[in-house]
Amino acid sequence: MKRFFVLVALVAAMMLLLISVSFAGKTYQFTGKVLEIKDNVIVVEKGKEKFEMTKDANTKIIGDLKVGAKVTVQYESHAVEIEVKKK
């Protein structure tokens, strides 16, 4: 009986792990030159486009982040709000 409960707990833990992985956001990246750095925003130029990305205390920064530096930004894309329009 004890083995049964251990097996059930193990299966439940594996299911929770699979569910959490399936709902994780997909990661994207781009490389460009830093144009501007603010407290919670970084502006990076990639080609002729400018990308404004938010950052916070949880954003991992590797190296010396400064204007003019070449950086690779990894980010996750997710919907913040979806409004359905009437036809």
ABEGO torsion letter per residue (X at the ends): XAAAAAAAAAAAAAAAAAAAAAABBBBBBBBBBBABBBAABBBBBBEABBBBBBBBAABBBBEBBBBGBBBBBBBBBBBABBBBBBX
